[in-house]
Amino acid sequence: MSPLLYDVIIIGGGPAGLTAALYTGRAKLKTLVIERAFIGGQITRSEKVDNYPGFPEGITGFDLTQQMQIQAEKYGAEIISAEVTALNKAKDSFELSTEAGKLSGRCIIICGGTERNKLGVPGEEEFSGRGVSYCATCDAPFYNDKVVAAVGGGNMAIYEALHLSEFAKKVYLIHRRQGFRADAVLVDKAKSKGNIEMVLDTVITSINGKDSIQSLSLNNLKTQKTSDLPVNGLFVAVGLQPNTAYLKGVVDMDKNGSILVNDQMETSVSGILCAGDIRSGSIRQVISAAGDGAVAALSAKRYLDR
């Protein structure tokens, strides 16, 4: 028996996917959203989003994406929970292999997002959204005149520390090595900031607190000396992993595994579009993900019309 054919299947139920579903639903296209974890994506972990237009007092990430879901479903979008394991081109459509069985769509929009690499230390999950953050652009204003730490050695970590330095009175930049992978010009800029202090050859062994973070347990890898560092927040920037493992050989990607698209969110394969954090060059903000989703949906409509 052939799988039910949808006009559009959207992989990923974050802001990009839900916005795409809203637009395709309003265009009266039979739309299915597949989300492997929880609707709303990683932004649901944010206690407060205050840089999304229309919410001057801020809104929780959960509440924001719940409203997006209600709006998409209002226009007919179906949403299921499953993980996509393969995507293949059929004659006039695309076939997806999922935990829920085979699914078929005339057009695909990939909005699977990225996973922030975790430290994997005690306290990280417990304080996620309550002091542990993975996005300084999102959360730095909540730490005005407070003491925070950023951890990582690449460009992302330096950017996070520099952004945090505009708000926090003190920023500790923790890195497990003496040298940074980041561009030298960025490292020099960070070193020139009076409120950024480098903590090198050091790893975090645990994140401590009660209702919120109070300190980090540190271990110096050269001296093996342990210490506690009092902080109000920790920003983890140890890399990103796009959710594209099942797409290798299907669409073109950059060296990091993010999907390459043009300005219409079209991938290297006609009929497959991409939106949000999973695309190469994304600024990884809720507002940009929603914009990407709208563009991808309109491109999907033009593709189906052709």
N, C-alpha and C positions, 0 to 999 in steps of 0.2 A: 504493500500500500504506500503510495507516494505521500510524503509529508505535506502538511498544510502550507500553502504558498502565501506569504505575506508580500505586500508591496515593498515595505522597508523593515529590515531587522536592525535594531540598534544594540550594539554590544557595549554594555556599561550603563549604569543607572545613576551616574553623578550629574552635576549641573549641565555638562555638555550633552549627555545623553537625554536627560529629561527635557531640556530646551529643544533639542532636535525632535523629540517625540511630540512636544506641543505643536511645533510647526508642521510636521508631517500629518499629525492628527487633524489640525485645522484645514489642511489641504485635502482631507478626506482620503488619505492613503492608509491602507490597512497596515498598522504599525505594531511591532512587538519589540519590547525592551527586555534584554537579558542581563541580569545582574548576578554576579557570582557570590557577592558578600552581602552588603546591606545597601539599600537604596539611599542615595545621597552621596556615597563615596566618602573620601577622607575628611571632607569639610564638616561632616556630622560630628567629628570629635572636637570641633572648636566651640568653646563655651560662648564666644561672642564674635560675631562678624559685624564690623562697623564701617566697612569700606565698600559695601554693596549699595548702590543707589536706591533710595526710597525708604531706608531704615535709619533715620538720623540718630535714634537711640540704640542702634545695634539690634541684632537678632542672633539666636543660637544657630549654629550650622545645621542642627537637626531640624529646627522649625523652618528655616529657609528652604531646605530641600524637600521637606514634607509638603510645603505649599506648592513647590514645583511639581511634585508627584501628583497632587490633587488636580492641578491644572492640566497636566498631560493626560491623566485618566479621564478628565471631563470631556476631552475631545477624542476619546476612543482608544487611546493607547493601551495595549495589554502589557502587563509586566509579569515576568516569571523569574524565579530564582534558579540559576543553573550556571555551570561553568562551560564555556566554549573551549573545546579541545582541538578542533580542526575547522578550517574554512577552505572549501573547494569550489571551483567554477563548474557549474553544470551547463547544459545547453543554452538555456535562456534565463538562467537564474544562478544563485549561489546556494550551496548546501553547507549547513553547519552541523558539526557533530557536537552534541552536548550531553550532559548527564541526564537530561530529560528526553533524550532521543534525537532523531534527525529533524532539522528544521530547514525550511527553504524560503529564500527571499529574493525578490527581483533586484533589490538594491541593498547594500550593507553600509552602515555608518559605524565605524569603530571609535568608541569613546571609553575604552577600558582603563584609561588613566595610568598612573605610575605608583609604585610602592616606594616609600621612603625607606632606605636601609635603616635598620634598628641597631642600637648598641648591644642589645641582648643582655642587659645587666638588671639586677634586682631593683625594683622601684620604677622602671621605665613604663611598663604598662599601667601600673597603679596610678602614676601621676600624669599620664597622657591627658592633655587638655586641662590639667590642674598644675601647670608649672613646666611640664615637658611639652615643647612645641617643635614642629618641623618646618615652620615658616615664619621668619622674622618679619616679612612684609605684612603678614596677617596679624601678628600678635605683638610686635615690638611696642606699639603705643600703650599697651597695658602695663609696661614695665618702666614707665617714666620715673626717673630719679631713683631706680632700684638697682640692685646688683644682680647681674646675670652671667651665664657662661654660654659659650658656643663651642661645639666640638667638631673637629674635622680638619683636613689639611689641603683641600682643593679650593678652587675658585668659589664654589658655593659657600663654604665655611667663611671665607674672607668677606664675601659680600654680606653674609648674615651678620658678622661681627661689626662691619662698618655701618650697616643700617641700624643695628642695635645701639651703636655708640652715639647716635643722634638722640636717643631717648634715655637710655640707662646712664646712671652716674658712673658705673664701673662695668666693664666687660672683660671677662677672662676668656681667652681663646686657647682651648686645650687641644693638643695634638700629640699623637703617640710617637712622633719622630722629631728630630731636630730641624729637618728641612721640610718645606712645604712643597706640595705638587702644584700649588697655585702659581699664577703668573707673578713674576718678580715685582712688577709695578704695583700689583694689588697688595702684596706682602709689605712692600715699603710704605704704602699708604696706611696700612693698618698699624705698622710700627710707629708711624708719625703721630697717631692719635693719642692724646694724653690719657684717655680713659680706657684704652685697650691694653691689657697685659697678657703677654704670651706665657703659657704654661706648657713647656715642651717636654718631650720624652716621657709623657705622662698619659695614663689611661684612667677612665672612670670605672670604678669597681662596683659602686652602688649609688642609688639616688635615695636620699633620706628625707623624712618629714612626717607630718601628721595629716592635717587637712590639705596642706600644700608643701612644696619643696622647701626644705630648710638648709640642706647642705648636700655636697657631693663627697663621696669617699674616693680618694685618689691614690694611685700607686705610681711612683717614679720608676720607669723601667731600667734606668741606669743605676740608680742607687738603691732601689727596692724600698725606699722610704715611703711610708704611707702617711696620709694626712687627710683632714676634713676641710673642705672649702665652703664657707657659708654663702649661699646664693638664694635668690628669690625665684629664679627660673633657669631652665636649660634648653638651649636650641640645638637640636641634633642636625648636623649637615654632613653626613658621611656617605652621600651618594644616593642616586635614584635608580630604580629598576623598572623600566617600562614593561607593562603586561603584554608583551608581544612574542613570547616564546612560540606560541602556536602559529604565528604568522611568518616565520622564517621561510623564505622562498616563495611567499605569496605576494607581498608588496615590498617595494623598495624602502629601506631604512637607513638611518645614519649609523655612524660607528658605535653609538651608544644604544642602538636598538629602538630609537624613536622613529616613528613613521614619517616619511617625507611626503609633503603635500604642496600643492600650489595655492594661490590666494583664494581659490574656490573650495578648498579643503578636499580636492581630488587627489587620490593616490595614483600610483603608477598603473593601476588596473581600473579600467572603465567600469563604473558601477560600484566601486568600493571607495567610500569617503572616510574621512577621519577628522575628529574634533577633540579639543581639550588637551589635557596635560600629556597625553600619549603621543601627540604630534611633535615633530622636530621644531624647535624654535618657540614653543609655548612659554608664556611668562608665568604660567601656573597660578592663575588667580581665578576666583569664581566668576568674575565679570567677563574675563576673556574666554573662559570655557563656555559660558552661556552664548557669547557672541559667535564662537566657533560652531556651536551646535546649530544656531540659526542659519549660518552660511551653508553648512553641510546639508541641512534639510532642504534649503532652497535649491542647492545643486542637485540633490536627489530627485526633487520634483522635475527639474529640467531634464535630467537623464531619463526618467521614466516617460516623460512626454515625448521624447525622441524615439 
